[in-house]
Amino acid sequence: MAYEKLLNEIYAVVSLKYLWREYQPSFIKSESPDWINETMDFGLEVSQALLPDDGQTKSFIDQYLGCLKEELPPSAVERYGGRLNFYNGRFWAVLPDDMEHQDYLYKAQYRFDKKLEKLNTSYQQRRHNGLYLFLHPTDGSAIDVNHLFQYMGERQKQCAQHFDWVFLNCEKVIYVCNYVENTIEPIVLPQNSADFLNTEAEYLRYCREWADGVSLDEENG
């Protein structure tokens, strides 16, 4: 996935809508966490498995999101080059670099710890909580999901609030770490379904304004 926060947030709930057996309508756009589902009494936070240094890219996106290509500073074009993603002539995302795929396990642990801390200090309190993490491993089939599952479970034992589900998006597979039933379920994405999810997420990203309170399932206006 690209480093564009809103697009990733929409992709996350779209993928759950079509692939997660527990899904119930409807997810409502929110902040801290990113989505609220009143039916499920469920809050969902969406994040990339990134380190602090990766924040420079995020800051660049936040500053220039939606700008025309000619409005971007030459230094950014030199730094990101072909990783700059444009839609209708405007800048929307920075695609991941192959070098940033390294150390995905450490990045996933770091980001999980940060989100767990926020769950216990600043997020809206819901009966159930979920975290959707985009990982960027070099080889999706080599994910040490058992290690991550155990790590996250141990970390949560020290906290009052915990994530009932952690979704690990590894591009070709989404691992559902279920801490209610203590299970791991892999959801393998065939090429057709992966293309469909990307297309659906991009369509929803640009077809409406995503203010707080907007439902994923509402009719397009």
C-alpha positions as CSV (number, residue, x, y, z in Angstrom):
1,M,0.0,0.0,0.0
2,A,1.0,3.6,-0.5
3,Y,1.9,6.0,2.4
4,E,-1.4,7.9,2.3
5,K,-3.2,7.7,5.6
6,L,-6.8,8.1,4.5
7,L,-6.5,5.7,1.5
8,N,-4.9,3.1,3.8
9,E,-7.7,3.6,6.4
10,I,-10.4,3.0,3.8
11,Y,-8.6,0.0,2.3
12,A,-8.5,-1.6,5.7
13,V,-12.2,-1.4,6.4
14,V,-13.0,-2.4,2.8
15,S,-10.8,-5.5,3.1
16,L,-12.6,-6.4,6.4
17,K,-16.0,-5.8,4.8
18,Y,-15.3,-8.4,2.2
19,L,-13.0,-10.9,3.9
20,W,-13.6,-10.8,7.7
21,R,-16.2,-13.2,9.0
22,E,-16.9,-11.1,12.1
23,Y,-17.7,-8.0,10.0
24,Q,-21.0,-6.2,10.7
25,P,-22.1,-2.8,9.1
26,S,-21.2,-0.1,9.5
27,F,-17.8,1.5,10.2
28,I,-18.0,5.2,10.8
29,K,-15.0,7.5,10.2
30,S,-13.6,8.8,13.4
31,E,-10.4,9.9,15.1
32,S,-8.5,8.0,17.8
33,P,-9.4,5.4,16.7
34,D,-9.8,5.8,13.0
35,W,-13.1,3.9,12.8
36,I,-16.0,3.2,15.1
37,N,-18.6,0.5,14.6
38,E,-21.5,1.0,17.0
39,T,-23.2,-2.3,16.1
40,M,-20.1,-4.2,17.2
41,D,-19.1,-1.7,19.9
42,F,-15.8,-1.8,18.2
43,G,-13.0,0.7,17.5
44,L,-10.4,0.1,14.8
45,E,-7.1,1.9,14.4
46,V,-5.2,1.6,11.1
47,S,-1.4,2.1,10.9
48,Q,1.7,1.3,8.9
49,A,4.5,-0.6,10.5
50,L,7.0,2.3,10.3
51,L,9.8,3.7,12.4
52,P,10.2,7.4,13.5
53,D,12.5,8.1,10.6
54,D,9.7,7.2,8.2
55,G,7.8,10.1,9.6
56,Q,9.6,12.5,7.3
57,T,7.8,10.9,4.4
58,K,4.5,11.2,6.2
59,S,5.1,14.8,7.0
60,F,5.8,15.5,3.3
61,I,2.6,13.8,2.3
62,D,0.6,15.8,4.9
63,Q,2.1,19.1,3.6
64,Y,1.7,18.5,-0.1
65,L,-1.3,16.1,-0.4
66,G,-3.5,17.1,-3.4
67,C,-0.9,19.6,-4.9
68,L,-0.2,19.7,-8.6
69,K,3.1,18.1,-9.7
70,E,4.6,21.4,-10.6
71,E,3.9,22.7,-7.0
72,L,6.1,20.1,-5.4
73,P,9.6,21.3,-4.4
74,P,12.5,20.0,-6.6
75,S,14.1,18.4,-3.6
76,A,11.1,16.1,-3.1
77,V,11.1,15.1,-6.7
78,E,14.8,14.3,-6.5
79,R,14.4,12.3,-3.3
80,Y,11.3,10.3,-4.1
81,G,11.4,10.2,-7.9
82,G,9.2,7.5,-9.3
83,R,7.7,6.7,-5.9
84,L,5.6,9.8,-6.1
85,N,2.0,8.8,-6.9
86,F,-0.3,11.1,-8.8
87,Y,-4.1,11.0,-9.5
88,N,-5.6,13.4,-12.0
89,G,-2.4,15.3,-12.0
90,R,-2.3,15.8,-8.3
91,F,0.0,14.2,-5.7
92,W,-1.7,11.7,-3.4
93,A,0.9,9.2,-2.1
94,V,4.5,8.0,-1.8
95,L,5.0,4.4,-2.7
96,P,7.2,2.2,-0.5
97,D,10.8,1.8,-1.3
98,D,12.3,-1.8,-1.5
99,M,14.8,-0.8,1.2
100,E,12.0,0.1,3.6
101,H,10.8,-3.5,3.4
102,Q,13.7,-4.6,5.6
103,D,13.3,-5.3,9.4
104,Y,9.5,-5.6,9.1
105,L,9.4,-7.6,12.3
106,Y,11.0,-4.9,14.4
107,K,8.9,-2.2,12.7
108,A,5.7,-4.1,13.5
109,Q,6.6,-4.6,17.1
110,Y,7.6,-0.9,17.5
111,R,4.3,0.3,15.9
112,F,2.2,-2.1,17.9
113,D,3.7,-0.9,21.2
114,K,3.0,2.7,20.2
115,K,-0.6,2.0,19.3
116,L,-1.1,-0.1,22.5
117,E,0.1,2.8,24.5
118,K,-2.4,5.1,22.8
119,L,-5.2,2.6,23.3
120,N,-4.6,2.8,27.0
121,T,-4.2,6.6,27.2
122,S,-6.0,8.5,24.5
123,Y,-8.4,6.4,22.4
124,Q,-12.1,6.3,22.8
125,Q,-13.0,3.3,25.0
126,R,-15.0,0.6,23.2
127,R,-16.0,-2.9,24.3
128,H,-13.8,-4.3,21.5
129,N,-10.7,-2.9,19.9
130,G,-8.8,-3.7,16.7
131,L,-5.5,-2.7,15.1
132,Y,-4.9,-3.1,11.4
133,L,-1.2,-3.0,10.6
134,F,0.3,-2.8,7.1
135,L,3.5,-4.7,7.0
136,H,6.0,-4.5,4.1
137,P,8.0,-7.8,4.2
138,T,10.2,-8.7,1.2
139,D,8.5,-12.1,1.0
140,G,5.0,-12.4,2.3
141,S,5.3,-16.1,2.6
142,A,8.2,-15.7,5.1
143,I,6.2,-13.8,7.7
144,D,6.9,-15.0,11.2
145,V,3.4,-14.5,12.3
146,N,3.6,-16.8,15.3
147,H,6.4,-14.7,16.8
148,L,4.4,-11.5,16.3
149,F,1.3,-13.2,17.7
150,Q,3.1,-14.2,20.9
151,Y,4.9,-10.9,21.2
152,M,1.7,-8.9,21.0
153,G,-0.1,-11.2,23.4
154,E,2.6,-10.9,26.0
155,R,2.7,-7.1,25.7
156,Q,-1.0,-6.8,26.2
157,K,-1.0,-8.8,29.4
158,Q,0.5,-5.7,31.1
159,C,-2.3,-3.4,30.0
160,A,-5.9,-2.7,31.1
161,Q,-7.1,-2.1,27.5
162,H,-6.0,-4.5,24.8
163,F,-6.7,-5.3,21.1
164,D,-9.1,-8.1,20.6
165,W,-8.0,-8.4,17.0
166,V,-4.9,-7.4,15.2
167,F,-5.0,-7.6,11.4
168,L,-1.5,-8.0,9.7
169,N,-1.7,-7.0,6.1
170,C,1.2,-8.6,4.3
171,E,0.1,-7.7,0.8
172,K,-0.8,-11.2,-0.4
173,V,-2.1,-12.4,3.0
174,I,-4.0,-10.8,5.8
175,Y,-3.4,-12.6,9.1
176,V,-6.2,-12.2,11.6
177,C,-4.7,-12.4,15.1
178,N,-7.7,-13.2,17.3
179,Y,-7.0,-12.7,21.0
180,V,-10.6,-13.5,21.9
181,E,-10.2,-17.1,20.8
182,N,-6.3,-17.1,20.8
183,T,-6.1,-18.1,17.1
184,I,-4.4,-17.0,13.9
185,E,-6.4,-17.1,10.6
186,P,-4.6,-16.4,7.3
187,I,-6.7,-14.9,4.6
188,V,-4.9,-15.5,1.3
189,L,-5.8,-12.8,-1.4
190,P,-6.0,-14.2,-5.0
191,Q,-4.9,-11.6,-7.6
192,N,-8.5,-10.8,-8.6
193,S,-9.5,-10.0,-5.1
194,A,-6.4,-7.9,-4.4
195,D,-7.1,-5.8,-7.5
196,F,-10.8,-5.5,-6.5
197,L,-9.9,-4.2,-3.0
198,N,-7.4,-1.7,-4.4
199,T,-9.9,-0.4,-6.9
200,E,-12.8,-0.2,-4.4
201,A,-10.6,1.6,-1.9
202,E,-9.4,4.2,-4.4
203,Y,-12.9,4.8,-5.7
204,L,-14.2,5.4,-2.1
205,R,-11.2,7.6,-1.3
206,Y,-12.1,10.1,-4.0
207,C,-15.9,9.8,-4.4
208,R,-16.8,11.7,-1.1
209,E,-15.6,13.8,1.7
210,W,-14.4,11.7,4.6
211,A,-15.3,13.9,7.6
212,D,-15.8,12.3,11.0
213,G,-19.2,10.5,11.1
214,V,-19.2,9.4,7.5
215,S,-20.2,5.8,7.1
216,L,-18.4,3.3,4.8
217,D,-21.7,1.9,3.7
218,E,-23.7,5.2,3.1
219,E,-25.0,6.0,-0.4
220,N,-22.6,8.1,-2.4
221,G,-23.7,11.7,-2.7
